[in-house]
Structures are given as C-alpha cells and as structure tokens.
Amino acid sequence: MNKRISRAAFPLLLSIAIASCSAAPPAPAAPAPVVYMPPSDEPPPDEWNLFPDPTTGQVDVYHEGGYVGSVTGNEPADQDPPIPHPVVPAN
C-alpha cells in the first residue's frame, strides 16, 4: 500500500511543482504620476566668495561681486569670526 501511495504522490507533486514554476509573475505596479512644481520667484541667495592665498595666508572676501576686505590673520583676538578689513595691495 505504501508503494502505491508514493507512486501516485510523485506525479501529483511533480505536476504541482511544474505548475507553480510556470505561473506568470504579477504585473509591476504603475509608476507614480510626476508632479510639476513651478519655480518660485525667490531672490538668489547672498553670494559670498572667499579667495585664500596659500603663500601669505590672506583671504580676500567678496560679497555680491564687490570687494569687502581681507582677513590677514592680524585681527584682534576678540573678533570671532574675524571681520574682513580693507588691505592695500603691496606693490
């Protein structure tokens, strides 16, 4: 009786395995819609440019294209952060 059950069970299990492997995968989910955000009319951020000179340690500071001053390292110790001051270029 056991041989008869195992002989009948094998084709049944084989057909179930083949049927489960040949099933089509589920369809992929639809992509989310793209939302358009119009650009805002905010002004651009303040433009600060720092140009360090590695040979002298001086840092030239520009704000919105205009020269503000330089930080040379000779500022008073109580200035934290140091405030840029005008420096005459050495010729």
C-alpha beads as a LAMMPS data file, in Angstrom:
LAMMPS data file: protein, C-alpha beads

91 atoms
90 bonds

1 atom types
1 bond types

-500.0 500.0 xlo xhi
-500.0 500.0 ylo yhi
-500.0 500.0 zlo zhi

Masses

1 110.0

Atoms # bond

1 1 1 0.000 0.000 0.000
2 1 1 2.853 2.457 0.778
3 1 1 4.424 1.897 -2.624
4 1 1 1.105 2.608 -4.311
5 1 1 0.681 5.913 -2.401
6 1 1 4.241 7.029 -3.072
7 1 1 3.894 6.115 -6.774
8 1 1 0.708 8.168 -7.009
9 1 1 2.068 11.046 -4.947
10 1 1 5.170 11.545 -7.054
11 1 1 3.350 12.533 -10.273
12 1 1 0.995 14.738 -8.259
13 1 1 3.859 16.578 -6.546
14 1 1 5.730 16.838 -9.845
15 1 1 2.712 18.394 -11.586
16 1 1 2.236 20.875 -8.727
17 1 1 5.924 21.878 -8.881
18 1 1 5.828 22.353 -12.653
19 1 1 2.586 24.335 -12.487
20 1 1 3.894 26.636 -9.737
21 1 1 7.132 27.343 -11.641
22 1 1 5.354 28.116 -14.879
23 1 1 2.971 30.673 -13.372
24 1 1 3.346 34.221 -14.674
25 1 1 4.741 36.794 -12.233
26 1 1 2.388 39.513 -11.043
27 1 1 2.242 42.700 -13.090
28 1 1 4.513 45.535 -11.889
29 1 1 2.913 48.429 -10.062
30 1 1 2.108 51.530 -12.070
31 1 1 4.638 54.373 -11.641
32 1 1 3.616 57.344 -9.550
33 1 1 2.494 60.390 -11.531
34 1 1 5.008 63.206 -11.967
35 1 1 4.029 66.416 -10.217
36 1 1 5.221 69.681 -11.785
37 1 1 6.275 72.399 -9.354
38 1 1 6.678 75.826 -10.963
39 1 1 9.848 77.682 -9.972
40 1 1 9.457 80.171 -7.168
41 1 1 10.260 83.870 -7.533
42 1 1 12.649 83.928 -4.579
43 1 1 15.790 86.045 -4.944
44 1 1 19.054 84.126 -5.245
45 1 1 20.994 83.577 -2.015
46 1 1 23.658 86.060 -0.982
47 1 1 26.854 85.460 -2.887
48 1 1 29.956 85.387 -0.700
49 1 1 33.255 84.481 -2.349
50 1 1 36.443 83.727 -0.437
51 1 1 39.802 83.632 -2.210
52 1 1 42.588 82.333 0.044
53 1 1 46.237 82.900 -0.866
54 1 1 48.205 79.890 0.411
55 1 1 51.549 81.693 0.216
56 1 1 50.593 84.591 2.542
57 1 1 47.590 83.177 4.414
58 1 1 45.494 86.206 3.414
59 1 1 41.846 85.585 2.478
60 1 1 40.171 88.104 0.162
61 1 1 36.409 88.421 0.754
62 1 1 33.895 89.494 -1.910
63 1 1 30.133 89.950 -1.415
64 1 1 27.867 90.027 -4.474
65 1 1 30.837 90.874 -6.699
66 1 1 32.183 93.771 -4.605
67 1 1 35.392 93.692 -2.562
68 1 1 34.627 93.699 1.184
69 1 1 38.120 93.286 2.580
70 1 1 40.631 90.694 3.615
71 1 1 41.349 88.528 6.613
72 1 1 45.105 88.505 7.132
73 1 1 45.490 86.775 10.488
74 1 1 46.485 90.023 12.265
75 1 1 42.943 90.720 13.532
76 1 1 42.329 91.280 17.244
77 1 1 41.833 88.125 19.296
78 1 1 38.339 89.184 20.413
79 1 1 36.981 89.019 16.826
80 1 1 35.408 85.625 16.405
81 1 1 34.899 85.209 13.481
82 1 1 37.412 87.739 12.141
83 1 1 35.920 90.713 10.331
84 1 1 37.342 91.440 6.868
85 1 1 39.076 94.824 6.628
86 1 1 40.429 96.701 3.589
87 1 1 44.029 95.873 2.757
88 1 1 46.173 97.880 0.378
89 1 1 47.929 95.524 -2.041
90 1 1 51.717 95.608 -1.743
91 1 1 53.461 96.577 -4.994

Bonds

1 1 1 2
2 1 2 3
3 1 3 4
4 1 4 5
5 1 5 6
6 1 6 7
7 1 7 8
8 1 8 9
9 1 9 10
10 1 10 11
11 1 11 12
12 1 12 13
13 1 13 14
14 1 14 15
15 1 15 16
16 1 16 17
17 1 17 18
18 1 18 19
19 1 19 20
20 1 20 21
21 1 21 22
22 1 22 23
23 1 23 24
24 1 24 25
25 1 25 26
26 1 26 27
27 1 27 28
28 1 28 29
29 1 29 30
30 1 30 31
31 1 31 32
32 1 32 33
33 1 33 34
34 1 34 35
35 1 35 36
36 1 36 37
37 1 37 38
38 1 38 39
39 1 39 40
40 1 40 41
41 1 41 42
42 1 42 43
43 1 43 44
44 1 44 45
45 1 45 46
46 1 46 47
47 1 47 48
48 1 48 49
49 1 49 50
50 1 50 51
51 1 51 52
52 1 52 53
53 1 53 54
54 1 54 55
55 1 55 56
56 1 56 57
57 1 57 58
58 1 58 59
59 1 59 60
60 1 60 61
61 1 61 62
62 1 62 63
63 1 63 64
64 1 64 65
65 1 65 66
66 1 66 67
67 1 67 68
68 1 68 69
69 1 69 70
70 1 70 71
71 1 71 72
72 1 72 73
73 1 73 74
74 1 74 75
75 1 75 76
76 1 76 77
77 1 77 78
78 1 78 79
79 1 79 80
80 1 80 81
81 1 81 82
82 1 82 83
83 1 83 84
84 1 84 85
85 1 85 86
86 1 86 87
87 1 87 88
88 1 88 89
89 1 89 90
90 1 90 91
